[in-house]
Amino acid sequence: MFPSASDFINLHTHADDHHQVQCGVFNIFAKNMNCTFHADCFYSIGIHPWHVKEETFKAELLNIRQVLKRANCIAIGECGLDKSIAFDMALQRKVFLLQIELSEEFKKPMIIHCVRAYNDLIQIRKELKPKMAWIIHGFNSSEKIAGELLKYYCYLSFGMILFSKFSRVPQFFHSIPNNKIFLETDEAEKTIDSVYLFAAQMKNIEVSELKSQISKNFTSLFRPN
């Protein structure tokens, strides 16, 4: 079930047809529990900051707890902090902290959504010192912030931002250590192999080398001890 060095691993996808993705981590929102789980697929489950509500988060945390008992639910997320939306930041933080507790309890990494809140995220990581890794999906910030996150057992996942002319990320992506990255499609229509091809070109390495390294990254984080 675990991917091989020849697989295109998609760290974070919202694809509906699971069989169209060779090897991916399919996102489940904790508010939507009518999905079908396939034994040969990987999943993550979390409360997205856009979905945080005082009246529903407790029930959604119970949903997460139940799904995390599945061996193929390998991460919590996407969850996190988002300052671009008019949602109560105190409540976002509260629900995020509760999901960190679940991550530590179930010993499963987190896939994190972060927008305009990287300093808050780093501060929480410093204060709590969690043992489980955090993967920042769709990373889009500065090289300095990337360096800070890498110091504190975080990984960075990249997707459509690599193709953007308006982001700083393409300017320094080549310098991010290969053993600290993942690639993803998120909600985009691009295929994961096209993301790998472009990323390999940016790093001036063969696609096979990039696939092999990301496979090692995936196995080191998600394979049960």
KASULHU-V529793 format. One record per residue. N is the residue number from 1. RES is the residue in three letters. OMEGA is omega in radians with two decimals (NA if undefined). Layout:
BEGIN
{{N RES OMEGA} {N RES OMEGA}}
END
This chain:
BEGIN
{{1 MET -3.12} {2 PHE -3.07} {3 PRO 3.08} {4 SER -3.13} {5 ALA -3.13} {6 SER -3.08} {7 ASP 2.95} {8 PHE -3.10} {9 ILE 3.13} {10 ASN -2.98} {11 LEU -3.06} {12 HIS -3.13} {13 THR 3.05} {14 HIS -3.09} {15 ALA 3.13} {16 ASP -3.12} {17 ASP -3.06} {18 HIS -3.07} {19 HIS 3.06} {20 GLN -3.11} {21 VAL -3.07} {22 GLN -3.14} {23 CYS -3.08} {24 GLY 2.99} {25 VAL -3.05} {26 PHE -3.11} {27 ASN 3.02} {28 ILE 3.02} {29 PHE -3.07} {30 ALA 3.12} {31 LYS -3.11} {32 ASN -3.08} {33 MET 3.12} {34 ASN -3.11} {35 CYS 3.09} {36 THR 3.11} {37 PHE 3.10} {38 HIS -3.04} {39 ALA -3.07} {40 ASP 3.14} {41 CYS 3.05} {42 PHE -3.12} {43 TYR 2.87} {44 SER 3.12} {45 ILE 3.14} {46 GLY 3.06} {47 ILE 3.12} {48 HIS -3.14} {49 PRO 3.09} {50 TRP -3.05} {51 HIS -3.06} {52 VAL 3.08} {53 LYS -3.12} {54 GLU -3.03} {55 GLU -3.07} {56 THR -2.95} {57 PHE -3.12} {58 LYS 3.11} {59 ALA 3.14} {60 GLU 3.05} {61 LEU 3.07} {62 LEU 3.07} {63 ASN 3.13} {64 ILE -3.12} {65 ARG -3.13} {66 GLN -3.09} {67 VAL 3.14} {68 LEU 3.09} {69 LYS 3.09} {70 ARG -3.12} {71 ALA -3.10} {72 ASN 2.93} {73 CYS -2.88} {74 ILE -3.11} {75 ALA 2.99} {76 ILE 3.12} {77 GLY 0.15} {78 GLU 3.11} {79 CYS 3.11} {80 GLY -3.05} {81 LEU -3.12} {82 ASP -3.14} {83 LYS 3.13} {84 SER -3.10} {85 ILE -3.08} {86 ALA 3.09} {87 PHE -3.12} {88 ASP -3.10} {89 MET 3.12} {90 ALA 3.12} {91 LEU 3.06} {92 GLN -3.12} {93 ARG 3.14} {94 LYS -3.10} {95 VAL 3.08} {96 PHE -3.14} {97 LEU 3.11} {98 LEU 3.10} {99 GLN 3.02} {100 ILE 3.11} {101 GLU 3.11} {102 LEU 3.10} {103 SER -3.13} {104 GLU -3.12} {105 GLU -3.08} {106 PHE 3.12} {107 LYS 3.10} {108 LYS -3.14} {109 PRO -3.14} {110 MET 3.00} {111 ILE -2.88} {112 ILE 2.99} {113 HIS -3.14} {114 CYS 3.09} {115 VAL 3.10} {116 ARG -3.11} {117 ALA -3.08} {118 TYR 3.13} {119 ASN 3.08} {120 ASP -3.12} {121 LEU 3.14} {122 ILE 3.14} {123 GLN 3.10} {124 ILE 3.14} {125 ARG 3.13} {126 LYS -3.05} {127 GLU -3.04} {128 LEU -3.11} {129 LYS 3.14} {130 PRO -3.12} {131 LYS -3.09} {132 MET 3.13} {133 ALA 2.99} {134 TRP 3.07} {135 ILE -3.14} {136 ILE -3.07} {137 HIS -3.14} {138 GLY -3.05} {139 PHE 3.14} {140 ASN 3.09} {141 SER -3.04} {142 SER 3.08} {143 GLU 3.11} {144 LYS 3.12} {145 ILE 3.09} {146 ALA 3.13} {147 GLY 3.12} {148 GLU -3.14} {149 LEU -3.12} {150 LEU 3.11} {151 LYS -2.97} {152 TYR 3.04} {153 TYR 3.00} {154 CYS 3.02} {155 TYR 3.14} {156 LEU 3.13} {157 SER -3.03} {158 PHE 3.10} {159 GLY -3.04} {160 MET -3.12} {161 ILE 3.12} {162 LEU -3.10} {163 PHE -3.02} {164 SER 3.05} {165 LYS -3.04} {166 PHE -3.14} {167 SER 3.06} {168 ARG -3.00} {169 VAL -3.13} {170 PRO -3.11} {171 GLN -3.09} {172 PHE -3.13} {173 PHE -3.10} {174 HIS -3.07} {175 SER 3.11} {176 ILE -3.12} {177 PRO -3.10} {178 ASN 3.13} {179 ASN 3.12} {180 LYS -3.07} {181 ILE 2.94} {182 PHE 3.08} {183 LEU -3.01} {184 GLU 3.01} {185 THR -3.11} {186 ASP -3.12} {187 GLU -3.06} {188 ALA 3.12} {189 GLU 3.10} {190 LYS 3.08} {191 THR -3.11} {192 ILE 3.12} {193 ASP 3.09} {194 SER 3.07} {195 VAL 3.11} {196 TYR -3.12} {197 LEU -3.12} {198 PHE 3.14} {199 ALA 3.13} {200 ALA 3.10} {201 GLN 3.14} {202 MET -3.14} {203 LYS 3.12} {204 ASN 3.08} {205 ILE 3.09} {206 GLU 3.10} {207 VAL -3.13} {208 SER 3.11} {209 GLU 3.14} {210 LEU 3.11} {211 LYS -3.13} {212 SER -3.11} {213 GLN -3.14} {214 ILE 3.03} {215 SER 3.09} {216 LYS 3.12} {217 ASN -3.11} {218 PHE -3.11} {219 THR -3.11} {220 SER -3.11} {221 LEU -2.90} {222 PHE 3.14} {223 ARG 3.14} {224 PRO 3.12} {225 ASN NA}}
END
